[in-house]
Amino acid sequence: MSLKGCKVLIVDDEEDLLQMVAEAFEEEGCTVSTANNGEDALNIFLEKDIQVVIADESMPKLDGHELMAKIQESKKAFPLYFFSTGSMELLENELQEKGATGLITKPFDLDTILDLVRNKIS
């Protein structure tokens, strides 16, 4: 399944990581929006048609959990929502019970993330 045309929002306060992931999705033909904090990400989500969110767990203004809750409260369709984290304390099944699609553990392989999203949108 191709990711071409998929609308992705990537949220991370680590600028280098944010750009690296954004470029990987752009190379797959995705329309990519980025934000370095949860507040800006929520505004982008509310303004645009976003299908996939990949959000860092820990970031300023709204963390990944708060962002997911705000997106769930909005009247818009809930996207595929992936947490990215370096923390081993998060459990994927607990996040999925709250509405997340999955967990991406840092450090990660870009091909793994692309495949994960590709499998979920097919």
Secondary structure as UniProt FT lines:
FT   TURN            4..5
FT   STRAND          7..11
FT   HELIX           15..27
FT   TURN            28..29
FT   STRAND          31..35
FT   HELIX           38..47
FT   STRAND          52..56
FT   HELIX           64..73
FT   STRAND          80..85
FT   HELIX           92..97
FT   TURN            98..99
FT   STRAND          102..105
FT   HELIX           110..121
//
